[in-house]
Amino acid sequence: MCGICGQVNIDSSRAVDRVVLEGMNGVIRHRGPDSDGYYVKDNVGLAVRRLAVIDLVTGDQPISNEDGTIWIVFNGEIYNYKELRLELKNKGHVFSSESDTEVIVHLYEDYGPACMEHLRGMFAFAIWDDNRQLLLLARDRLGQKPLYYTEHDGVLLFGSELKSILQFPGLPREVDHEAIHHYLTLQYVPDPWTAFKNIHKLPPAHRLIWRKGRYEIERYWDLVYEPKHEAPWPELKEQLRETIAEAVRLRLISDVPLGAHLSGGIDSSIVVGLMAEMMDQPVKTFSIGFEEDAFSELAYARQVAQKFGADHHEFILKPEALDVLPKLVEAFDEPFADPAAIPTWHLSQVTRQHVTVALNGDGGDEAFAGYQRYYADSIADAYRLVPTFLRKFLFNRILHLLPVQADRPVEISYFSGLRQLTLAADMPHSASVIRWGTYFSEAEKLALYSDDLRQVINATPSAEILQESFRRAIAANRLDRTLYTDVHNYLPGALLPKVDRTTMAHSLEARSPFLDHKLMELAARLPPKWKVTGKQTKKTLRQLFADLLPAEVLKRGKMGFSLPLSLWFRGPLYQPARDILLAVDSRLRSFFKADMVANLIEENKRGQTDNGKRIWALLMLELWQRKYFG
């Protein structure tokens, strides 16, 4: 696992400034504290920081082909590299290392820009082909590893994190207001935007090919949900279980200590259970919880750890843990409003004290339909039968008079769910994807915006980004389209950046067996009834591993890292939030109406509305503004 960055000058006679390249590389040292490496030749500069996990002796980068005409810097892990290495050696390729990185170089020799289509793993890499004067940038299929790029003053810049690109001298820093507009609804800045104007994310499953001062971007893979599997269930069940087991087994390849993040949910419990069967020593497991029992999953995690004889470690998160906010802002480089970044940060910190690699259950929800919103559409269909005027003017008003269940996670808060359902009922078929949450709607954003901001924003509704994915899906039913939408938006936009930034900030590598693309492809073609039945989610996983997991874990629903934000903003964080967001010199005063921000805080304080996540989104935006714009 590593961090990469680099630059290519369009003018071939303009040499790369190595000092600048070293500065770009130095700010991502946390991604690779074990070594650094550079390839600089004329107008091209590649750099890498390495976290040594595989091939500790000969795996330093950059790595070239036999004659030194093709060079690579690579971030990630290729889990089928041994198989590919054998095939390439049989074709006559000569290897100088035992690393997975070198496999990609020789694949490029044989297949050119299509080389990543042979890889099974997570990756972001840059290949420079000196003979063809071509730069290839690529990102893995699901977006586990990040990659940013921009053009400025005749230079193409790229990096694993925005902070590398921002080191380039003279690069303008300007807020992209359209990106912020989408952030307020989605909780993240969706690709290809970043919060900085003219700097972009390379989307998952895409490659960028630069040559002679011009580049093109193309998709090389997509998830297909049709046709459905026709094999009988016993046969398919065996195939699914073996594919999941294989995905875990491949991710145990390591020359350094590894463990697992254990939430107590189905996905991470399956991973830990399979690891226990495959390893010859106790699995080191790491969990985090809260003092508020309704938000804590520690009891379930302990059951799983005990069942599999794990070497278990726990951490309790308290409100003072929010002291880490400045570090989060620095880690993400742009506003990021998923509050689960806090527990993930602390969990990563604890984990790194014991291991260098940690497996997790990420992707199980998107592959096998684990979120509660996946059965929400059918409820919304029934709710649509209620006359519109009754929904809007009677039910909605009654609901708003009821007390918010702020002592429970929003995902399981009955009345919060009904509020969202009221909004969802008037939306198209992908309603549960678009508004089954607690961030800002279009109307709420417009009410919040200052007059100046309204004049500069000419953005499409944020929901349209999700609707476009919903329409594009190669799927015949609504559940699959909803899953596809999450795989292309929430997963790479929120979940995976959260894990990547918080783990890599502590030089910890995270691996996600459920995000194995072969497993994702297999799961995508399961009939919807094998994923969700009534209000039961992950039906297939529950059946597949009924013999492995504790009964209590099998029966429970999805919880996730839900923080008691509403409670905290009514209690110990009430005054700090006011002091930051309503300060005379608050940067958000140029964006938003101060009285509307104050209303959000006070409504939450009175328990009138659960505005915890909205306040959190504004808080992270304010802190980001202060760091990057003074």
Buried (B, 14 or more C-beta within 10 A) or exposed (E): BBBBBBBBBBEEEEBBBEEBBBBBBBBBEBBBEBBBBBBBEBBBBBBBBBBBBBBEEEBBBBBBBBEEEBBBBBBBBBBBBBEBBEBBEEEEBEBEBBBBBBBBBBBBBEEBBEBBBBBBBBBBBBBBBBEEBBBBBBBBBBBBBBBBBBBBEEBBBBBBBBBBBBBBEEBEEEBBBBBBBBBBBBBBBBBBBBBBBEBBBBBBBBBBBBBEBEBEBEEBBBBBBEEBBEEEEEEBBEEBBEBBBBBBBBBBBBBBEBBBBBBBBBBBBBBBBBBBEEEEEBBBBBBBBBEBEBBBBBEBBBBBBEBBEBEBBBBEBEBEBBEBBEEBBBBBBBBBBBBBBBBBBBBBBBBBEBBBBBBBBBBBBBBBBBBBBBBBBBBBEEBBEBEEEEBBEEBBEEBEEEEBBBEBBBBBBEBBBBBBBBBBBBBEBBBBBBBBBBBBBBEBBEEBBBEEBEEEBEBEBBBEBBBEBBEEBEBEBBBBBBBBBBBBBBBBBBBBBBBBBBBBBBBBBBBBBBBBBEBBBBBBBBEBEBBBEEEEBBBBBBBBBEEBBBEEBBEBBBBBBBBBBBBBBBEEBBEBBBEBBBEEEBBBBEBBBBEEBEBBBBBBBEBBBBBBBBBBBBBBBBBBBBEBEE
